[in-house]
């Protein structure tokens, strides 16, 4: 063991590390070394356990004795295929997808579509948390300082409502947080009740009000934009936060947004602390603002998503969190856990072979009628595949519509990183630009023009004469330098357009033939994306998982139009 903690208060962490290594870690690594066998055994255990469910009977689970049998009798499917069974479960009728009954539904964080309801069973939670145990073991092993203080974990609401059959629905992250033992929870910097705060501004104010009076050594959030929002709120609300810390209060503007039982949970954090307020004031005087890297000098663990479009946000992290290595949170969704990162290098992790059964289709074959499906051990490094889940929650050969890159192989198991959603492609004239290309073009443009003021970005296809891509960029507060500079906008569009042409010959051809118009740009007021985030939360999306796309085929501008405060800095509204 590399963890060396002398503080007796952390003996439970040390004991937990030994237990994880002896059970979860050993089982996981055994699975990595015998990937094909482990995966087939996982599949057959799921099938045999659920052969008497309605779905199992309809698909002849009692005749399945191999992967080949499974593929012959069960078709690859999307959510709509399972929806009739899920609707029965929501009404309270059991034994539909699994013989073990779900105790809740996880709601997805779809960008524009209505949330999907994913049943969650006790066995599924065991599979999910098993992967977390391996992930957490490596976090503490590699960064033991993270275990010496408080863990700041941003989660979403575990219960947004109940179905007509009485089952709760909400976020997996909130559910897992709620189920933690008191021994583990004593390390948390925030009360569980925080996840239930709907108003995003109030949620982050309360988060900071509690965290700023503690020694936070680990910060974990699925989405890096959550960590950036925390840093922005720390700057914008500094005066009010310092006053509240000094006096032992909570600003009245936020008290009105939060139910009393949640406020009661914050009582332990509300002791007056003039000394802490004074120390924070000195940091402002020294650095010009509050930053997490200064406020939490012992911060050792920083974990969030690193794959796909998250790269744009990661490049902003060092300004607020220093040069601390970021550990990928892992490829995970409401439907299940896909990877288990075991190092801070890159954005990938070994496939969670001991949690679920997985199949893969090469990206070029996904639209073919006669797809070839691969098992995990058959994948090739450097190639990209769509991933399909089979879980103990009742999803069978489920197309989650996510594209994954095989970075390497560890023993017999692929190390995967998330690339994009399958829908992360836009093509109005045959140009087929991808989210990765938009991200690359944006990165190059921002670097070439030194545009650190751009905090958020989305490109949307517009069907016009000619069709074109409308770019929306939110700028940092106080960035008037770029807000009204026409030459800046021209330089941005010229560089962005040129980069897309370089990367995508079809885009270049359509632009040169004038079938596709030049991109256009609108600058959005600071706080616009925060309001978009709030809008998605009010629609039922888990706050910690809300992702605003870098590339939107349609619908983004209509969302902007529904937000009254989201006016264009360039004076033309959103039209």
C-alpha positions in Angstrom: 0.0 0.0 0.0 1.2 3.5 -0.8 -1.3 5.3 1.4 0.4 6.5 4.5 -2.0 8.4 6.8 -0.9 8.9 10.4 -4.1 10.8 11.3 -6.3 8.3 13.3 -9.4 9.9 11.9 -8.6 8.4 8.5 -8.1 4.8 9.7 -11.3 4.0 8.0 -9.8 5.1 4.6 -6.8 2.9 5.2 -9.0 -0.1 6.1 -11.2 0.6 3.0 -8.2 0.6 0.7 -7.1 -2.9 2.0 -10.7 -4.2 1.6 -11.0 -2.8 -1.9 -7.7 -4.3 -3.0 -8.5 -7.7 -1.7 -12.0 -7.8 -3.2 -13.0 -5.4 -5.9 -9.5 -4.7 -7.4 -8.5 -8.3 -7.5 -11.7 -9.3 -9.2 -11.4 -6.5 -11.7 -7.8 -7.3 -12.7 -8.6 -11.0 -13.0 -11.4 -9.9 -15.4 -8.9 -7.8 -17.4 -6.6 -10.8 -17.8 -9.4 -13.1 -19.0 -11.7 -10.7 -20.8 -13.5 -13.1 -23.2 -14.3 -15.6 -20.4 -15.3 -12.9 -17.9 -17.6 -11.2 -20.4 -19.4 -14.5 -21.5 -19.8 -15.5 -17.8 -21.3 -12.0 -17.1 -23.7 -12.3 -20.0 -24.9 -15.8 -19.1 -25.4 -14.8 -15.4 -27.6 -11.9 -16.5 -29.6 -14.0 -18.9 -30.2 -17.0 -16.5 -31.2 -14.7 -13.7 -33.9 -13.1 -15.8 -35.2 -15.9 -18.0 -38.6 -15.8 -16.3 -39.1 -12.1 -16.8 -41.6 -11.0 -19.5 -38.7 -9.9 -21.7 -36.8 -13.1 -21.0 -39.7 -15.3 -21.9 -40.5 -13.3 -25.1 -36.8 -13.7 -26.2 -36.3 -17.3 -25.2 -33.7 -16.7 -22.5 -34.0 -20.4 -21.5 -32.4 -21.3 -24.8 -29.4 -19.1 -24.5 -26.1 -20.9 -23.6 -23.6 -18.8 -25.5 -22.9 -15.4 -26.9 -23.9 -16.7 -30.3 -27.3 -17.9 -29.0 -27.8 -14.4 -27.4 -27.1 -12.6 -30.6 -29.4 -14.9 -32.5 -32.4 -14.5 -30.2 -32.1 -10.9 -28.9 -31.9 -8.0 -31.4 -29.8 -4.9 -30.9 -32.1 -2.2 -29.8 -32.6 1.4 -28.7 -34.7 2.8 -25.9 -38.0 2.6 -27.8 -37.7 -1.2 -28.0 -37.7 -1.4 -24.2 -40.2 1.4 -23.6 -43.4 -0.8 -23.4 -41.8 -2.8 -20.6 -40.6 0.3 -18.9 -44.0 1.9 -19.0 -45.4 -1.2 -17.3 -42.8 -0.9 -14.6 -43.6 2.8 -14.1 -47.2 1.8 -13.6 -46.1 -0.7 -10.9 -46.3 -4.0 -12.8 -43.3 -6.1 -12.0 -41.3 -8.9 -13.6 -40.9 -7.1 -16.9 -37.3 -6.7 -17.9 -35.7 -8.4 -14.9 -36.9 -10.8 -12.2 -35.5 -8.5 -9.6 -37.7 -5.5 -9.2 -36.3 -2.0 -9.7 -36.4 0.3 -6.7 -36.1 3.6 -8.8 -35.6 4.9 -12.3 -32.6 6.9 -13.4 -33.4 9.8 -15.8 -31.1 10.5 -18.6 -29.6 13.9 -19.4 -30.6 14.1 -23.0 -29.7 17.4 -24.6 -33.1 18.3 -26.2 -35.2 15.1 -26.0 -37.5 14.2 -23.1 -35.7 12.2 -20.4 -35.6 8.5 -20.7 -36.4 6.3 -17.7 -33.8 3.6 -16.9 -34.8 1.0 -14.3 -32.3 0.6 -11.5 -32.2 -2.7 -9.6 -30.1 -3.7 -6.5 -27.9 -5.9 -8.6 -27.3 -3.1 -11.1 -26.2 -0.9 -8.2 -23.8 -3.6 -7.0 -22.3 -3.7 -10.5 -22.1 0.0 -10.7 -20.5 0.5 -7.3 -18.0 -2.3 -7.9 -16.5 -0.2 -10.7 -16.5 2.9 -8.5 -14.6 0.9 -5.8 -11.8 0.1 -8.2 -11.8 3.8 -9.4 -11.7 5.1 -5.9 -8.9 2.7 -4.9 -6.6 4.0 -7.6 -7.5 7.6 -6.7 -6.4 7.2 -3.1 -3.5 5.0 -4.0 -2.1 7.6 -6.5 -3.1 10.7 -4.6 -3.2 9.9 -0.9 -3.3 13.5 0.1 -6.9 13.6 -1.2 -8.0 11.4 1.7 -6.7 13.7 4.4 -9.4 16.3 4.2 -13.0 16.7 2.9 -14.4 15.4 -0.4 -16.4 17.9 -2.4 -18.7 15.8 -4.6 -21.2 17.5 -6.9 -24.3 15.3 -7.6 -27.8 15.7 -8.9 -31.1 15.1 -7.3 -31.9 11.5 -6.4 -35.6 12.0 -6.5 -37.2 14.4 -9.0 -40.6 12.8 -8.6 -42.5 9.5 -8.6 -44.1 7.4 -11.3 -47.8 6.5 -11.1 -46.8 3.2 -9.6 -45.0 5.0 -6.8 -41.3 4.4 -7.8 -39.0 7.4 -7.5 -37.0 8.7 -10.4 -33.9 10.9 -10.4 -30.2 10.9 -10.8 -27.9 7.9 -10.2 -25.3 10.2 -8.7 -27.7 11.4 -6.1 -28.9 7.9 -5.3 -25.3 6.6 -4.8 -24.5 9.6 -2.6 -27.6 9.0 -0.5 -26.7 5.3 0.0 -23.3 6.0 1.4 -22.7 4.8 5.0 -22.2 7.3 7.8 -18.5 6.3 8.0 -18.0 7.4 4.5 -20.3 10.4 4.6 -18.3 12.0 7.5 -15.6 12.8 4.9 -18.0 14.7 2.7 -17.8 18.5 2.6 -21.5 18.9 1.7 -24.7 17.7 3.2 -26.6 15.2 1.0 -29.6 17.6 0.8 -27.7 20.0 -1.4 -28.5 17.8 -4.5 -32.2 18.7 -4.1 -31.7 22.4 -4.7 -33.2 23.2 -8.1 -32.0 26.7 -8.5 -28.5 26.5 -9.9 -27.3 29.9 -8.4 -28.6 28.9 -5.0 -27.1 25.4 -5.2 -23.6 26.7 -6.0 -23.9 29.5 -3.4 -24.7 27.0 -0.7 -22.0 24.7 -2.0 -19.4 27.4 -1.6 -20.8 28.6 1.7 -20.2 25.2 3.2 -16.9 24.3 1.4 -15.1 27.6 2.0 -14.9 26.9 5.7 -13.4 23.4 5.3 -10.2 21.9 4.1 -11.3 20.4 0.8 -8.7 17.9 -0.5 -10.7 16.2 -3.2 -13.2 17.6 -5.8 -15.2 15.2 -8.0 -17.8 16.1 -10.6 -18.9 14.4 -13.8 -18.8 17.5 -15.9 -15.8 19.9 -15.9 -18.2 22.8 -16.6 -19.6 22.2 -13.0 -16.1 22.8 -11.6 -15.7 25.9 -13.8 -19.1 27.2 -12.7 -18.0 26.7 -9.1 -14.9 28.8 -9.8 -16.9 31.6 -11.5 -19.4 31.7 -8.6 -16.5 31.9 -6.2 -15.4 35.1 -7.9 -18.8 36.7 -8.5 -20.2 36.0 -5.0 -17.0 36.6 -3.1 -18.3 39.7 -1.2 -21.5 38.1 -0.1 -19.8 34.8 0.8 -17.2 36.5 3.0 -19.9 38.5 4.8 -21.8 35.3 5.5 -18.7 33.5 6.7 -17.9 36.4 9.0 -21.4 36.5 10.4 -22.4 32.9 10.3 -25.3 33.5 8.0 -26.7 32.7 4.5 -27.6 35.5 2.1 -31.3 36.2 2.2 -31.5 36.2 -1.6 -30.7 32.5 -1.6 -32.6 31.6 1.5 -35.8 32.3 -0.3 -35.0 29.8 -3.0 -34.3 26.9 -0.7 -36.8 24.8 1.4 -36.3 25.0 5.2 -35.3 21.4 5.7 -32.4 21.9 3.3 -31.3 25.0 5.1 -31.4 23.1 8.4 -28.9 20.6 6.9 -26.5 23.6 6.6 -26.7 24.6 10.2 -23.3 22.9 11.1 -21.5 25.1 8.6 -22.9 28.4 9.8 -20.7 29.2 12.8 -19.4 32.8 12.6 -15.7 32.7 11.4 -14.1 36.2 11.2 -10.7 34.5 11.0 -11.6 32.5 7.8 -13.3 35.5 6.3 -10.2 37.6 6.9 -7.9 34.9 5.4 -10.1 34.8 2.2 -10.0 38.6 2.0 -6.2 38.5 2.0 -6.3 36.0 -0.9 -8.5 38.5 -2.9 -6.1 41.3 -2.1 -3.1 39.2 -3.1 -4.5 37.5 -6.3 -7.4 39.9 -7.3 -10.1 37.2 -6.9 -10.8 33.9 -5.1 -9.6 30.8 -6.9 -10.0 27.2 -5.8 -6.3 26.6 -6.0 -5.7 29.3 -3.5 -8.7 28.7 -1.3 -8.0 25.0 -1.0 -4.2 24.8 -0.9 -4.3 21.1 0.1 -6.4 20.0 -2.9 -4.9 16.8 -4.2 -7.6 15.1 -6.2 -9.5 16.6 -9.1 -11.7 14.3 -11.1 -14.2 14.9 -14.0 -14.9 13.8 -17.5 -12.0 14.4 -19.9 -13.1 12.8 -23.2 -14.7 14.2 -26.3 -15.9 17.8 -26.2 -15.0 18.2 -22.6 -11.5 19.1 -23.8 -12.5 22.7 -24.4 -13.4 23.1 -20.7 -10.4 21.2 -19.5 -8.1 23.8 -21.1 -9.6 26.4 -18.8 -9.2 24.4 -15.6 -5.5 25.4 -14.9 -6.4 29.0 -14.5 -8.5 28.1 -11.5 -7.2 24.8 -10.2 -3.5 25.2 -11.0 -1.6 22.4 -12.7 -3.1 19.6 -10.6 -3.4 16.4 -12.7 -7.0 15.6 -13.5 -8.2 12.0 -13.2 -10.9 11.1 -15.7 -14.2 10.4 -13.9 -14.8 7.4 -16.2 -17.2 6.8 -19.1 -20.5 6.4 -17.3 -24.2 7.0 -17.9 -27.6 6.4 -16.3 -27.5 3.1 -18.1 -24.3 1.8 -16.6 -20.6 2.2 -16.0 -18.4 1.7 -19.1 -14.8 2.4 -18.1 -12.7 2.5 -14.9 -9.8 5.0 -15.2 -6.8 3.8 -13.2 -4.3 6.6 -14.0 -4.4 10.3 -14.7 -2.9 10.0 -18.2 -5.3 10.6 -21.0 -9.1 10.4 -20.9 -9.5 6.6 -21.0 -9.8 3.6 -18.8 -10.1 -0.1 -19.1 -13.6 -1.4 -20.0 -15.7 -2.3 -16.9 -15.6 -6.0 -17.9 -16.8 -7.2 -14.4 -19.8 -4.9 -14.3 -21.8 -5.4 -17.5 -21.7 -7.3 -20.8 -20.6 -5.2 -23.8 -20.6 -5.4 -27.6 -19.2 -3.1 -30.2 -19.8 -2.1 -33.8 -17.2 -0.4 -35.9 -18.2 3.3 -36.6 -18.4 2.7 -40.4 -20.8 -0.2 -40.0 -23.3 1.3 -37.5 -25.9 2.2 -40.2 -25.6 -1.2 -42.0 -28.5 -3.6 -41.8 -26.1 -6.5 -41.3 -23.8 -5.2 -38.6 -20.8 -7.1 -37.4 -20.7 -7.2 -33.6 -17.4 -7.6 -31.7 -16.7 -8.6 -28.2 -14.3 -6.5 -26.1 -11.2 -8.7 -26.6 -11.6 -8.5 -30.4 -11.2 -4.7 -30.6 -8.2 -3.1 -32.3 -6.3 -0.1 -30.9 -6.7 3.1 -32.9 -10.2 2.2 -34.2 -13.5 3.6 -33.1 -16.6 1.7 -32.2 -20.1 2.2 -31.0 -20.8 0.5 -27.6 -23.8 -1.6 -26.7 -24.8 -2.5 -23.1 -26.3 -5.6 -21.4 -27.0 -5.0 -17.7 -28.6 -6.4 -14.6 -31.1 -3.5 -14.8 -32.8 -5.0 -17.9 -31.1 -3.4 -20.9 -30.2 -6.0 -23.5 -27.9 -5.2 -26.4 -28.8 -1.6 -25.8 -27.4 1.0 -28.3 -26.5 3.9 -26.0 -25.4 5.8 -29.2 -21.9 6.6 -27.9 -18.7 6.4 -30.0 -15.6 5.1 -28.3 -11.9 5.1 -29.2 -9.7 2.1 -28.4 -6.6 3.7 -27.0 -4.7 0.5 -26.2 -5.1 -2.9 -24.7 -4.4 -3.8 -21.0 -3.9 -7.5 -20.8 -6.9 -8.8 -22.9 -9.1 -5.8 -22.3 -9.5 -2.5 -24.3 -8.7 0.9 -22.8 -11.4 3.1 -24.1 -12.1 6.9 -24.2 -15.4 8.6 -25.1 -15.3 10.4 -28.5 -18.9 11.7 -28.9 -22.5 10.9 -29.0 -23.6 9.3 -32.3 -25.5 12.4 -33.0 -22.4 14.6 -32.8 -22.4 15.0 -36.6 -24.0 17.7 -38.6 -24.6 17.6 -42.4 -26.9 20.0 -44.2 -25.1 19.9 -47.6 -23.1 16.6 -47.2 -20.2 18.3 -45.3 -20.5 15.9 -42.3 -18.6 17.9 -39.8 -18.2 16.4 -36.4 -18.0 17.6 -32.8 -14.3 16.7 -32.7 -13.7 18.9 -35.8 -15.5 21.9 -34.2 -13.5 21.4 -31.0 -10.2 21.3 -32.9 -11.1 24.3 -35.0 -12.1 26.3 -31.9 -9.0 25.3 -30.0 -6.8 26.5 -32.9 -8.7 29.7 -33.3 -8.7 30.6 -29.6 -5.0 29.9 -29.4 -4.1 31.9 -32.6 -6.1 34.9 -31.5 -5.4 34.6 -27.7 -9.2 34.6 -26.9 -9.2 33.4 -23.3 -12.4 35.4 -22.9 -14.5 32.8 -24.7 -16.0 30.6 -21.9 -18.6 28.6 -23.9 -19.2 27.8 -27.5 -21.8 26.1 -29.8 -22.1 25.9 -33.6 -25.6 25.3 -35.0 -26.6 24.4 -38.5 -29.0 27.0 -40.0 -31.1 26.1 -43.1 -30.9 29.4 -45.0 -29.9 30.6 -48.5 -27.2 29.4 -48.4 -27.2 27.2 -45.3 -24.5 28.0 -42.8 -23.2 27.5 -39.3 -24.2 30.0 -36.7 -21.6 30.2 -33.9 -22.5 31.3 -30.4 -19.8 32.3 -28.0 -20.3 33.4 -24.4 -17.6 35.7 -23.2 -16.3 36.3 -19.7 -17.6 39.1 -17.6 -15.8 42.4 -18.4 -14.7 41.3 -21.9 -15.8 44.5 -23.7 -12.5 44.3 -25.6 -13.9 41.7 -27.9 -17.6 42.3 -27.5 -17.8 45.2 -30.1 -14.7 44.7 -32.2 -15.7 43.9 -35.7 -12.2 43.0 -36.7 -12.1 40.4 -33.9 -15.2 38.8 -35.3 -13.8 38.7 -38.8 -10.5 37.2 -37.6 -12.3 34.6 -35.6 -14.6 33.5 -38.4 -11.8 33.5 -41.0 -9.6 31.3 -38.8 -12.4 29.0 -37.7 -13.6 28.5 -41.2 -10.1 27.9 -42.5 -9.5 25.2 -39.9 -12.7 23.4 -40.7 -11.7 23.4 -44.4 -8.3 22.0 -43.6 -9.8 19.1 -41.5 -12.8 18.3 -43.6 -12.5 18.2 -47.4 -16.2 17.8 -47.9 -16.8 21.0 -45.8 -14.1 22.8 -48.0 -15.8 21.6 -51.2 -19.2 22.8 -50.1 -17.8 26.2 -49.0 -15.8 26.7 -52.2 -18.8 25.8 -54.4 -20.9 28.2 -52.3 -23.4 25.4 -51.4 -22.5 26.2 -47.8 -22.2 29.8 -46.6 -19.5 31.3 -44.4 -20.0 30.8 -40.6 -21.5 33.6 -38.6 -20.9 34.7 -35.0 -22.9 36.1 -32.2 -21.5 36.9 -28.8 -23.7 36.0 -25.8 -23.9 37.8 -22.5 -22.1 36.3 -19.5 -24.3 33.8 -17.7 -26.2 32.7 -20.8 -25.0 29.1 -20.5 -25.7 29.0 -16.8 -29.3 29.9 -17.6 -29.4 27.2 -20.3 -28.2 24.8 -17.6 -30.9 26.0 -15.2 -33.5 25.5 -18.0 -32.4 21.9 -18.5 -32.5 21.2 -14.8 -36.0 22.5 -14.5 -37.0 20.1 -17.3 -35.7 17.2 -15.2 -32.2 16.7 -16.4 -29.6 15.9 -13.7 -27.8 19.1 -13.0 -24.4 17.5 -12.6 -24.7 15.8 -16.0 -26.1 18.6 -18.1 -24.0 19.0 -21.3 -24.5 21.9 -23.7 -23.3 20.6 -27.2 -20.4 22.1 -29.1 -22.3 21.1 -32.3 -26.0 21.3 -32.6 -27.8 20.3 -35.8 -30.8 22.3 -34.7 -32.7 23.5 -31.7 -30.0 25.5 -29.9 -31.2 28.9 -31.0 -34.8 28.2 -30.0 -33.5 27.4 -26.5 -31.6 30.7 -26.4 -34.7 32.6 -27.6 -36.7 31.2 -24.6 -34.2 32.8 -22.2 -35.1 36.4 -21.8 -31.7 37.4 -20.4 -29.7 35.8 -23.2 -29.3 38.8 -25.4 -26.5 39.2 -28.0 -23.6 41.4 -27.1 -23.4 42.5 -30.7 -26.7 44.2 -30.6 -28.7 42.1 -32.9 -30.6 39.9 -30.5 -30.7 36.2 -31.3 -32.2 36.5 -34.8 
